[in-house]
Every structure is written in C-alpha cells, then in structure tokens.
Amino acid sequence: MGARTSGSRRSGLRTLALTSLAIVVAFGCAEIEKTTPEAAEQLGELRADLEYINLLVAYQKKRKAEVTANGGNPNRLDEAVALAGEARFKRLWIKQREIEIDKFEHRYLDLSADIIKQCIVKANHESVQAYEIDKCTDQLPSANYDPIKTAGVTFGVVLLFFLAMGLYRSGRRRLDPVALSSKELGLEVKQGRRSTEMTGQYKGRDLRIESSAPEAGRGDKYIRVHVLSGVDGDVVVRFGPLAPPTGLELPDLEAPEVADGRLPDGYKLRLSEGASAEELLSGDVGFQIREFDPVDVRVHDGVCVTTTWFLVSEPAQVVEFVDLCLAVAEQYKQA
C-alpha cells in the first residue's frame, strides 16, 4: 500500500515537473515583439475607413426621418452616395473618423508586430471588409524563442521545483512524529501522500508500522503496529472498541466473545480457546493500553496488530506505543 502510494506520488511529481517545463517553454521564454505606435495608427486608419459606409447608412436614415417629419418625400434620399457630398455629413465623418481611429489604434497597440503587419497588408486590398480585419487582429501572436533564455529559465524552474519538493518533504518529516521516531527505532521510513510507513527490526521483532499523514484531520489520525514475528499462529484475539474511529481494514475474527467486568466501556473481547486477555485488562500492559485509548488489538495468523487513535505529538510517544505493542505481542508469543 505504502509503496504504491509512494510510486503514485513520484509519478505525480514527474507530471508536475514536465507541466512546469512545458509552461516555461510555451510562455516564460516567448518573446513577443509588440507593434509600433506608427503601425497601430496606420492599421487604425485603414480599419476606421471601413466604418464610412456604416456611418453613411445611419446618416441616410436620419435624413429620411427628418424629411418625413417635415412632410416631404423620403424616397428622394434613396441614393445614399448623393448624401455623402453634403457638408453636414462631411463634418460628421471627419469627427467620427477621428474617434474610430483612436479606438482601433489603442486596441492594436497591444498586439504583436507580425500580426499588425499581416493585417495592414489585408486592409489594403480593395474588396476587404471590416469583419476580415477584425478576424485578422484576433489571431494569436507568433512567439520568438531565445535559446539561452529558455535554457536558463528552464534550469531555474527545475531547480526551484526540486528545492520546493525538498522543503515539502523536510517540512512533512518535521511535522510527523512517526517519521521522526524512525531514527530511534532503527526502521526504514517511507512517507506517502496519504500515509507514513516504517519497516524493519526492533528489539529482535520484525515490524511494519503505518500511520496517517501528518496533515490528516483529528478524526482520521491513527498509528498501527504490526508485529510480524514471534507470535503464536494458533491464537486469536480481538480486543478493542465496538466501532473503531476510522474505516481501517480490521478483520472481525471468529472467536468466542468473552464478557469481563474489567472491559472498558464500549469495548469488546473475543478469545480463541486457551488464550488469555489478563494482561490486557490489568497490570502494566492494561494500564498503558488505557493511556493510549482508544486502542484495538487483533492477533491472528501469527501476527499481532495494535492500532491507536490517540493523538501522538512527539516521537517519544511513538516509541512508547511501539514498546507497548511488543509487550502485547509478548503475551501471545510462540511456545
């Protein structure tokens, strides 16, 4: 489980690194040459001139409305071209043309030089229409790449990425008392995205320890210790809360249920024939178990698995709990 999580995390980090590099190559190192004010003004004038016919049609509608209001025949103004010679329209066009030029020039100043050049060529065609110029200026600009800058920025991103990952791992390790306890326990530690796992030998026993990630919420924190050697394979014990706090995979185990007045409230006990839970209910082991409440003990198939949902905050507490797990396993050692 831990290995798969760790592998998945590494794969995710590689994907993130490649994505970062792609973004750098696509955007970070792209040098887009902006157009000059002169070129923007030239295209602005060409585009503004294409508004001439629209203004003339609007002027024609206005003049017809005026004629109609005065009782005249508006049909005599059907030829819009004839209205273009009126001094009133000429003054209106001069004023409106300046407005249009200013509007388009400001819009084009943010575009790249190569796009503006292409659109100027298109705008100089006799049959060009306004929508064609607008479509032209909506193109994505071409990007020129500086190889030296690209290499430098790429190296910087990769370096920052690995520095960030190093700080992230270091920070998680400092926040995780289970991982910090690995040095005293002498176990190998692997931190996954969702859990921490430690494996190895401690005090002559093979151990596997699992715990929630350090950033897990209060109700999801746990530590589970598997004692994998030296346990009687015929013994079955199920001691713990009726409803464990989290949905960890805990086998119910088939063994007779035992009633005992010393059982903590909300706990149940199952024992195979000949097995005893005396030390779990009294003495030093029982006292320590209550210190780490809630605690679940399950012994089966030669393995002793002890889980606590106690909020451990220091590596010393982790070591203390591991020692308790060994003491529990000792009660069911091989003959």
C-alpha positions in Angstrom: 0.0 0.0 0.0 2.7 2.4 1.1 4.9 1.5 -1.9 2.0 2.1 -4.3 1.2 5.4 -2.7 4.9 6.5 -2.9 5.1 5.4 -6.5 1.9 7.3 -7.4 3.3 10.4 -5.7 6.6 10.2 -7.6 4.6 9.8 -10.8 2.5 12.9 -9.9 5.7 14.9 -9.2 7.2 14.0 -12.6 4.0 15.0 -14.3 4.0 18.3 -12.4 7.7 18.9 -13.4 7.0 18.2 -17.0 4.0 20.5 -17.0 6.0 23.3 -15.4 8.6 23.0 -18.1 6.0 23.0 -20.8 4.5 26.2 -19.4 8.0 27.8 -19.3 8.8 26.8 -22.9 5.3 27.9 -24.1 5.1 31.2 -22.2 8.1 32.0 -20.0 10.7 32.2 -22.7 8.5 33.5 -25.5 9.5 36.9 -26.7 6.6 38.7 -28.5 7.6 41.9 -30.3 4.9 44.5 -29.8 3.9 46.7 -32.7 5.0 50.3 -33.0 2.6 53.2 -32.5 3.0 54.2 -36.1 1.9 50.7 -37.4 -1.0 50.6 -34.9 -2.1 54.1 -36.2 -1.8 53.0 -39.8 -4.0 50.0 -39.3 -6.4 52.0 -37.2 -6.9 54.5 -40.0 -7.5 51.6 -42.5 -10.0 50.0 -40.2 -11.7 53.3 -39.4 -12.2 54.0 -43.1 -14.3 50.8 -43.3 -16.8 52.4 -41.0 -17.6 55.0 -43.6 -20.4 53.1 -45.2 -22.0 52.3 -41.9 -22.0 56.0 -40.9 -23.4 57.0 -44.3 -26.3 54.5 -43.9 -27.0 55.8 -40.4 -26.9 59.4 -41.8 -29.3 58.4 -44.6 -31.8 57.0 -42.0 -31.6 60.2 -40.0 -32.1 62.5 -43.0 -35.1 60.4 -44.2 -36.7 60.7 -40.8 -36.2 64.5 -40.9 -37.8 64.8 -44.4 -40.7 62.6 -43.3 -41.2 64.8 -40.2 -41.4 67.9 -42.4 -44.0 66.3 -44.7 -41.5 65.6 -47.6 -40.9 62.5 -49.7 -38.1 60.4 -48.1 -37.8 58.3 -51.3 -35.8 61.1 -52.9 -33.0 60.2 -50.5 -32.7 56.6 -51.5 -29.3 57.2 -53.1 -27.0 57.3 -50.1 -24.0 58.2 -52.2 -25.6 61.5 -53.1 -25.8 62.3 -49.4 -22.1 61.8 -49.0 -21.5 65.2 -50.6 -23.5 67.1 -48.1 -21.3 69.4 -45.9 -23.1 68.2 -42.8 -22.2 64.6 -43.5 -18.6 65.5 -44.3 -18.2 67.3 -41.0 -19.8 64.4 -39.2 -17.5 61.9 -40.9 -14.3 63.9 -40.1 -15.3 63.9 -36.4 -16.4 60.3 -36.3 -13.3 59.1 -38.2 -11.0 60.5 -35.6 -13.0 58.7 -32.9 -12.8 55.4 -34.8 -9.1 55.8 -35.4 -8.4 56.5 -31.8 -10.5 53.5 -30.7 -8.8 51.0 -33.1 -5.3 52.4 -32.6 -5.5 51.8 -28.8 -6.8 48.3 -29.4 -4.0 47.5 -31.8 -1.1 48.8 -29.6 -1.3 45.6 -27.5 -0.9 43.3 -30.5 2.4 41.9 -31.9 4.2 43.4 -34.8 3.8 40.4 -37.1 0.0 40.4 -36.6 -0.3 44.1 -37.4 1.9 43.7 -40.5 -0.3 40.9 -41.8 -3.5 42.9 -41.1 -2.1 46.1 -42.8 -1.5 44.0 -46.0 -5.0 42.6 -45.8 -6.6 46.0 -45.1 -5.0 47.5 -48.3 -7.0 45.1 -50.5 -9.8 46.9 -52.3 -12.5 44.4 -51.5 -11.6 43.9 -47.9 -14.5 44.1 -45.3 -14.4 45.1 -41.7 -15.0 41.6 -40.3 -11.9 40.3 -42.1 -9.7 42.9 -40.4 -11.3 42.1 -37.0 -10.7 38.3 -37.6 -7.1 39.1 -38.6 -6.4 41.0 -35.4 -7.9 38.2 -33.3 -5.1 35.8 -34.3 -2.6 34.6 -31.6 0.8 36.3 -32.0 3.8 34.4 -33.1 6.5 33.9 -30.4 10.2 34.1 -30.9 12.3 32.0 -28.5 15.7 32.9 -27.1 17.5 29.5 -26.7 19.8 30.9 -23.9 16.9 32.5 -22.0 14.9 29.3 -22.5 17.6 27.1 -21.1 18.2 29.5 -18.1 14.6 29.8 -17.1 14.1 26.0 -17.6 17.0 25.3 -15.3 15.7 27.8 -12.8 12.2 26.2 -12.8 13.7 22.7 -12.3 15.9 23.9 -9.5 13.0 25.7 -7.8 10.9 22.6 -8.2 13.3 20.3 -6.5 14.0 22.8 -3.8 10.3 23.1 -3.2 10.0 19.3 -3.1 12.9 19.1 -0.7 11.4 21.7 1.6 8.0 20.0 1.4 9.4 16.6 2.4 11.6 18.1 5.1 8.6 20.0 6.4 6.3 16.9 6.4 9.1 15.0 8.2 9.3 17.6 11.0 5.6 17.6 11.4 5.3 13.8 11.5 6.3 12.3 15.0 6.1 8.8 13.5 8.6 9.6 10.8 10.8 11.3 13.4 10.8 8.2 15.6 12.4 6.1 12.8 15.9 7.1 13.9 15.4 5.8 17.5 13.6 2.7 16.3 16.1 2.0 13.6 13.4 1.5 11.0 13.3 2.5 7.3 10.7 5.2 6.7 8.6 6.0 3.6 6.3 9.0 3.5 3.5 8.7 1.0 0.8 11.3 0.2 -1.8 9.6 2.5 0.3 7.7 5.0 3.7 7.0 6.6 5.1 3.5 6.7 8.1 2.1 8.6 9.6 -1.3 8.3 12.5 -3.3 9.8 13.5 -5.0 13.0 13.2 -3.6 16.5 14.2 -5.5 19.6 14.5 -8.7 17.7 11.0 -8.5 16.2 10.0 -7.8 12.5 7.8 -4.7 12.4 5.7 -2.8 10.0 4.2 0.5 11.2 1.6 2.5 9.4 0.2 5.9 10.3 -1.9 8.6 8.8 -0.2 11.5 7.0 0.8 14.4 9.4 -1.8 16.7 7.9 -4.7 14.3 8.5 -7.7 15.7 10.4 -8.3 14.9 14.0 -10.8 12.1 13.4 -8.5 10.4 10.8 -5.2 10.2 12.7 -4.0 6.7 13.7 -0.9 4.6 14.3 -1.0 0.8 13.6 1.9 -1.5 14.5 2.2 -5.0 13.0 4.4 -7.4 15.0 5.2 -9.9 12.2 7.4 -12.4 14.1 7.4 -14.5 17.3 3.6 -14.6 17.6 1.7 -17.9 18.2 -0.1 -18.7 14.9 -3.0 -20.5 16.7 -4.1 -17.6 18.9 -7.0 -15.4 18.0 -7.6 -12.2 20.0 -10.0 -9.3 19.2 -9.8 -6.6 21.8 -11.0 -3.0 21.1 -13.8 -0.6 20.5 -17.1 -1.9 19.2 -16.9 0.8 16.4 -13.3 1.8 15.7 -13.0 5.6 14.9 -11.9 5.2 11.3 -12.7 2.8 8.5 -9.3 0.9 8.6 -9.4 -2.7 7.4 -9.7 -4.6 10.7 -10.8 -8.2 10.5 -13.7 -9.1 12.8 -12.1 -12.5 13.7 -14.0 -15.6 14.5 -13.6 -16.5 18.2 -16.0 -16.8 21.2 -16.9 -13.4 22.8 -15.9 -13.0 26.4 -17.7 -11.0 29.0 -15.5 -9.4 31.7 -16.3 -6.6 34.1 -12.9 -5.0 33.6 -13.6 -4.3 29.9 -13.6 -0.5 29.3 -16.9 1.0 28.2 -17.6 0.5 24.6 -15.0 -2.3 24.2 -15.5 -6.0 23.2 -13.3 -9.0 23.7 -13.0 -12.2 21.6 -10.6 -15.0 22.5 -9.7 -18.4 21.0 -9.7 -21.4 23.2 -6.9 -21.3 25.7 -6.0 -17.7 25.1 -6.0 -15.1 27.9 -6.5 -11.4 28.0 -5.5 -11.0 31.6 -2.6 -8.6 30.8 -4.8 -6.6 28.5 -7.3 -5.9 31.3 -4.9 -5.5 34.2 -1.2 -5.0 35.2 1.3 -2.8 33.4 0.1 -3.6 29.9 -3.5 -2.9 30.7 -2.5 0.4 32.4 -0.5 1.5 29.3 -3.3 0.5 26.9 -5.7 2.8 28.8 -3.1 5.6 28.4 -3.4 5.3 24.6 -7.2 4.8 24.5 -8.8 4.1 22.1 -6.7 1.0 21.3 -7.5 -2.0 19.2 -5.6 -5.3 19.5 -6.0 -8.1 16.9 -4.0 -11.3 17.0 -4.3 -13.9 14.2 -2.3 -16.0 11.8 1.0 -15.3 13.7 0.6 -11.5 13.6 -0.2 -9.1 16.4 -1.7 -5.8 15.1 -2.2 -3.0 17.5 -3.9 0.3 16.5 -4.3 3.6 18.4 -6.2 6.7 17.5 -4.6 8.6 20.4 -3.2 12.0 19.2 0.6 11.4 19.4 2.6 14.6 19.2 6.2 13.6 20.0 8.5 10.8 18.7 9.0 9.6 22.3 5.3 8.8 22.4 5.6 6.8 19.2 8.4 4.8 20.7 6.4 4.2 23.9 3.5 2.9 21.9 5.7 0.6 19.8 7.2 -0.8 23.1 3.6 -1.4 24.3 2.8 -3.3 21.1 5.8 -5.5 21.7 4.6 -6.1 25.2 1.1 -7.1 23.9 2.7 -9.4 21.3 4.8 -11.0 24.1 1.6 -12.2 25.8 0.9 -14.3 22.7 4.5 -15.4 21.8 5.3 -18.7 20.2 5.8 -21.6 22.6 
